[in-house]
Amino acid sequence: MKPSRRTTTAAALATLALAGTIAATAPASAATTKAAAATATYNGACGTGYKVIDSTPVGNVGKVFLTWNESTGKNCAVTIRNTPGAKIHMAVELNIDVNYEHNPVVDSGQYTSYAGPVYMSARGYCAVWYGVIGTAKGGDSGHCG
């Protein structure tokens, strides 16, 4: 059976409408993907068994991530840039909140994408973490375990 001219025209118009919808949504999807790519994500630098329990923005250029390993009782922290690039001053600091002076664990230097990881035994203590990327800084405390 030969399709009618009306059926062929309707099918062609439906195809064009669908293509137009896909084309119209493509730039929005691309913009969303670009925005998502510009946000730092945890890179697994702390190793096996560490789960992200918190993150804090470092200005608008990255994040410092706090992770915890239940089996070892250790925290780990890493500062990650949103977009890797030329070497820049970066740092990550991890400490525990105690009533006396305690030595923080620090990694600081000229890095392209992340500083750290740094580790500290923290079972029974609250964590304090801090990150630096260029002149941007950010940190927090909590997660007592």
QUIQUI-V742605 format. One record per residue. N is the residue number from 0. RES is the residue in three letters. OMEGA is omega in whole degrees, -180 to 180 (999 if undefined). NEAR is the number of other C-alpha atoms within 8 Angstrom. Layout:
# QUIQUI-V742605
n: (N | N)
res: (RES | RES)
omega: (OMEGA | OMEGA)
near: (NEAR | NEAR)
This chain:
# QUIQUI-V742605
n: (0 | 1 | 2 | 3 | 4 | 5 | 6 | 7 | 8 | 9 | 10 | 11 | 12 | 13 | 14 | 15 | 16 | 17 | 18 | 19 | 20 | 21 | 22 | 23 | 24 | 25 | 26 | 27 | 28 | 29 | 30 | 31 | 32 | 33 | 34 | 35 | 36 | 37 | 38 | 39 | 40 | 41 | 42 | 43 | 44 | 45 | 46 | 47 | 48 | 49 | 50 | 51 | 52 | 53 | 54 | 55 | 56 | 57 | 58 | 59 | 60 | 61 | 62 | 63 | 64 | 65 | 66 | 67 | 68 | 69 | 70 | 71 | 72 | 73 | 74 | 75 | 76 | 77 | 78 | 79 | 80 | 81 | 82 | 83 | 84 | 85 | 86 | 87 | 88 | 89 | 90 | 91 | 92 | 93 | 94 | 95 | 96 | 97 | 98 | 99 | 100 | 101 | 102 | 103 | 104 | 105 | 106 | 107 | 108 | 109 | 110 | 111 | 112 | 113 | 114 | 115 | 116 | 117 | 118 | 119 | 120 | 121 | 122 | 123 | 124 | 125 | 126 | 127 | 128 | 129 | 130 | 131 | 132 | 133 | 134 | 135 | 136 | 137 | 138 | 139 | 140 | 141 | 142 | 143 | 144)
res: (MET | LYS | PRO | SER | ARG | ARG | THR | THR | THR | ALA | ALA | ALA | LEU | ALA | THR | LEU | ALA | LEU | ALA | GLY | THR | ILE | ALA | ALA | THR | ALA | PRO | ALA | SER | ALA | ALA | THR | THR | LYS | ALA | ALA | ALA | ALA | THR | ALA | THR | TYR | ASN | GLY | ALA | CYS | GLY | THR | GLY | TYR | LYS | VAL | ILE | ASP | SER | THR | PRO | VAL | GLY | ASN | VAL | GLY | LYS | VAL | PHE | LEU | THR | TRP | ASN | GLU | SER | THR | GLY | LYS | ASN | CYS | ALA | VAL | THR | ILE | ARG | ASN | THR | PRO | GLY | ALA | LYS | ILE | HIS | MET | ALA | VAL | GLU | LEU | ASN | ILE | ASP | VAL | ASN | TYR | GLU | HIS | ASN | PRO | VAL | VAL | ASP | SER | GLY | GLN | TYR | THR | SER | TYR | ALA | GLY | PRO | VAL | TYR | MET | SER | ALA | ARG | GLY | TYR | CYS | ALA | VAL | TRP | TYR | GLY | VAL | ILE | GLY | THR | ALA | LYS | GLY | GLY | ASP | SER | GLY | HIS | CYS | GLY)
omega: (-178 | 180 | 180 | 179 | -180 | 180 | 179 | 179 | 180 | 179 | 179 | 179 | 178 | 178 | 179 | 179 | 179 | 179 | 178 | 178 | 179 | 180 | -178 | -179 | -178 | 180 | 178 | 178 | 179 | 179 | 178 | 179 | 178 | 180 | 180 | -180 | -177 | 178 | -179 | 174 | -180 | -173 | 179 | -174 | -177 | 176 | -177 | 176 | 180 | 179 | 178 | 176 | 177 | 172 | -178 | 178 | 171 | -172 | 174 | -176 | 179 | -180 | 169 | -177 | 174 | 179 | -177 | 174 | -176 | -176 | -179 | -177 | -179 | 168 | 174 | 177 | 178 | 176 | -174 | 177 | 174 | -178 | 177 | 180 | 179 | 180 | -179 | 178 | 176 | 178 | 171 | -180 | 178 | -179 | 173 | -178 | 180 | -178 | 179 | -179 | -180 | -179 | 177 | 173 | -173 | 166 | -177 | 179 | 178 | -175 | 180 | -176 | 179 | 175 | -178 | 7 | 173 | -174 | 176 | 173 | -172 | 180 | -179 | -179 | 174 | -179 | 173 | -179 | -172 | 178 | 179 | 171 | -176 | 179 | 179 | -178 | 175 | 179 | -179 | 176 | 180 | 179 | -180 | -177 | 999)
near: (2 | 3 | 6 | 6 | 6 | 6 | 8 | 9 | 8 | 8 | 8 | 8 | 8 | 8 | 8 | 8 | 8 | 8 | 8 | 8 | 8 | 8 | 8 | 8 | 8 | 8 | 8 | 8 | 8 | 8 | 8 | 8 | 8 | 8 | 8 | 7 | 9 | 8 | 9 | 11 | 7 | 8 | 4 | 6 | 8 | 11 | 6 | 5 | 8 | 11 | 7 | 10 | 9 | 7 | 9 | 10 | 11 | 15 | 8 | 6 | 11 | 15 | 16 | 18 | 14 | 13 | 13 | 13 | 11 | 8 | 5 | 6 | 10 | 12 | 13 | 14 | 17 | 16 | 18 | 14 | 12 | 12 | 11 | 7 | 6 | 6 | 8 | 10 | 11 | 15 | 14 | 19 | 13 | 16 | 12 | 11 | 8 | 8 | 4 | 4 | 5 | 7 | 5 | 8 | 10 | 10 | 11 | 10 | 9 | 8 | 11 | 9 | 10 | 10 | 14 | 13 | 12 | 14 | 10 | 10 | 8 | 12 | 8 | 6 | 10 | 13 | 14 | 12 | 14 | 12 | 16 | 14 | 15 | 7 | 5 | 10 | 10 | 13 | 12 | 8 | 8 | 7 | 7 | 8 | 7)
